[in-house]
């Protein structure tokens, strides 16, 4: 322990990297249980981007160690960061087979599948994650309900999504990200527009420099036909998130509706540069041909 503490003196990230490695390895050499120090070495190399060294150190932590799960999760995160998601999934599924039926394992699997747009598998693991909680939901459960709600929404199950968003807001009232997502979703569905706009304004009070929330406000005003009013938050949003395809597309729509059609075409062309979804790409290309002909 003394050797390890000697290695942590000073700023590990800059001046004392070599000292940290040296003293941690020295501590490991004389320790009876080397697992803790293998984990610390792995986490250090993970932080500085030496992923192969980190992976080898994580793998040295033995199955019987109380640090085994943390080591395997660290290994999984490296695989995810390096886009080796198939290997990450296999690693997490192996943990489940070994009896590590922990919230973090289920939640990580759900997040991977959501990113791959495999929504059924994602929802399955979010369900397991929520079941792993006790009957009394902790406050941080709001995030899992929120993410499962997003997954339901993207898989076309709006009523289930809305129910999860409502639970998330019960657990974390007025959370700006939940308010924004729910408000924007209602706007996109052309439902309860005034209520949706109120949610988004509440979110902006908390995060006034969020380009995405400002975009939601502008889009809500647009949907209400308040085109001139929507231009101000939209211009702020585009400055904060200049490379977002949806924000550029929305800006083009607003410009078109206030008669600035040349600028609208410019924004739609910009939107195409930033990788919109295939569905949005088709819509933008149609607007470049014909303008907005149907709201």
N, C-alpha and C positions, 0 to 999 in steps of 0.2 A: 504493500500500500504506500509506503514511503517513496519507493522508487517511482510509482505511478504518479504520485502527487508532484514529485520533482519535475516530471515531464510536462505537467499541466501548468507550471508557473509561466506567466507571461502570456503573450498572444499566440496561441497555438496555430492560428491560421496564417501567420506571417513569419515572425522572427524565430519561433521555437519549433518548427516542424521536425527538424532533425532530432532535437532533444526529446520531443514527445515520442517519436518512434523508438529512439534508443532506450529511453527509460521504461516505456511500456513493454518492449520486448524483454528487457532485463527483468522486469517484474514478472512477466509470464514465465521466464526461464526458471525462476526459483519458486514459483507458486505451485502448490499441490494441485489446485483446480485451475487449469489454464483457460477455461472457457470464457470467463469474464474478460480477460485481456485479449483473447482472440476477437471477441465482439467489439471491444473498444478500438482495436487496430483496424478492423473492418470498417467501422463507422467513420474513422478518421480518413481512410483512403477513399471511402465513398464520398465524403464531403469535398475532397480535393479533386475528384474526377478520375482517380486511378481505379477504374471499375474492375479490371481483371484481378488485381491484387486484393481488392475488397471482397470479390466473390470467393476467392480461395480462402480468405480469412473467415468469412461467414460459414463456409462449408466445414471448417475445422471444429465449430461448436457442436458438441456431441448431442445426440438425441435425448440422453438422460439429463441434460443440463437444464436448469430453470431459464437459461438464456436462449434455448434452442428456438423457441417461437420467434423471439425478436430477431434472431439471426436470419431465420428463413424469410421473415417479412422484409428485412433489409435486402436480402438476395432478390426477392420478388420485385421490389421497387427498382432495383438496378435493371432487371430484365425489362420492366415496363418502360423505364426511361430510355432504354436502348432499342425500343420497338420490337422486343422479343416476347410478344404477348402470348404466343402459344406456349412457350416454355414457362412463362409466369403463371398461366392457368394450370398447367400440369403440376407446378410446384405447390400451388394453393390447394388443388384437389388432393394431392398427396398428404398435405397437412390435415385435411378433413378425414382422410382414410386413417390417419394416425391418431385420430381422436381429438384434434385441436379444433373443436367446433366453437370457435370464438367469433364474436361480432366482427372484429377487424378482418378476419379471413373471408367471411361471407360478403362483407361490405366491399372489400377490394375486388372480389370476383364480380360483383354486381357492377362496379364502376368500369371494369375492363369491358364487360359485355355491352354496357351502355355506349361506351366509346366506339365499339364495333357495330353499333346499331342492331345488335342481337337482343331485341327488347324483351322477348319472352324469357330468355335465360337471365337477363339482368333483373327482371321483376322477381323471378324465382329466388334469386340470391338475396335481393333486398327483403323479401318476405322472411327468409331464414334469419337474416340479420336482425330484423325487428322482433322475431320470435325469441332470439337469444337474450333479449332484454328481460328483466324481471317484469312482473305485472305493473309495477310503478315505473312509468317511462321517465328516464332521466331527461333533463333539459336539453342535452345535446342530441336527443332523438329527433329534434325538429329537422336536422339536416338530412337524415335518412328518409323521413317522410317527404321532404322537399324533393330529393333526388328521385325517389320512386315516383312521385307525382310527375316530374319532368318526363320520366320514362313512359309512364302511362299516357301522357299527352302526346308524345312523339309516336306512340304505337296506335294512336287513334282512339284511346279510351278516356274521353274527356271527363265523364262523371267520376270515375275512379281518381283521375288526376286532381280534380277539384276537391274531392274529399280529402286527399292527402295534403293539399295546400292549406286547407282549412285547419287540419290538425297541426301542421307546422306552425301556423300563426297562433294557435291556442298555446302551443308550447313555447313559442318565442314571438310574443305579440309585436307587431309593427316591424318585423325584420325587413330591411329595405330590399334585399334580393328577392324574398318571397313576394312582397307587395308588388315589386316591379314585374316579376314573371307572371303572376296571376293577373295583374292589371293589363299587361300587354296581351296575354292570352284572351282575355275577355274582349279587348279591342279587336283582335284578329277575328274573333267569332261574332263581332258586332253585337255583343251582349252587354247590357248594363254599363253603357259607355260613361255615364256621369260617375257611377261608383268606381269604375276602373280608373278614370282620370284622377279621382280623389286618392286612390291607393298610390298612384304614381307620384302625385304631388307630395304625399307623405314620405315616400322613398327619397325624393329629391331633397327634402329638408334635411334628411340624414346624410345623404351623399351627393352634395351639389355639384361635384366635379366628375360624376360618372357619365361618360358619353352614352352608355347604353340606356341608362334611365332617362336622360334628356331626350334620347331618340324615342323612347316610349311615350313621353309627354307630347312631343311634337306629333307623333303618329296618332295619339288619341285626339288631339285637337284637329288633325286632318280628317279623321273619321267623323268628327262632329261637324265638319264643314267649315271650320274656323281656320281657313288656309293662311290668311295674312298673319294671324296670331301664332301659327305653328312655325313660321320661318325663323323666329328668334331662337327658341331652344334647339331647332334643327341645325342652325349655323354653329351653335356652341358644341353640339354633339359631333359634327363633322370635324371640328378642330381637335377634339379630344380623341376621336377614333377615325382618322382619315382613311384607313385601309380596310374598313369593314364593309363587305359587299351589301349587306342589308341597309346600313345607314346611308350609304351612297345612293342606293336604289330609292329609299324613302325620300331623300333630299331631292332627287330628280322628280319624283311624283309631286312633291309640294311646289317645286319651281314651275312645273307644267301647269298646275292648277291656278297659279297666280300670274300666268301669262309669260313667264320667262322660259320660253320653249327651247331656245338654243342652249341655255345653261342646263336645262333639264336633260337634253340629249347628251351633253358632256358628262353629267353625273352618272347617267345610265351606262355610258361607255366605260367610265371609271369602275363602276360596280362589277362589270364583266372581267376586269383585270384582276380582281381580288378573290377569285374562286368561289362564286356563288354555287349553291346546290343546283343540280340539273333542272329541277322544277323551276327555281327562281331564274335561272339562266334563260329558259324558254320564255318566261314572262317578260324579262327585260328586253330580249331580242324582238319580241312582238311590239313592245312599246317604242323601240327604236324605229320600227317600220311604220306604225300607225298612231303613236302617241297613246294617251289614255282615252279610251273610248267607252269604258264601262267600269264604274266604281263598285 
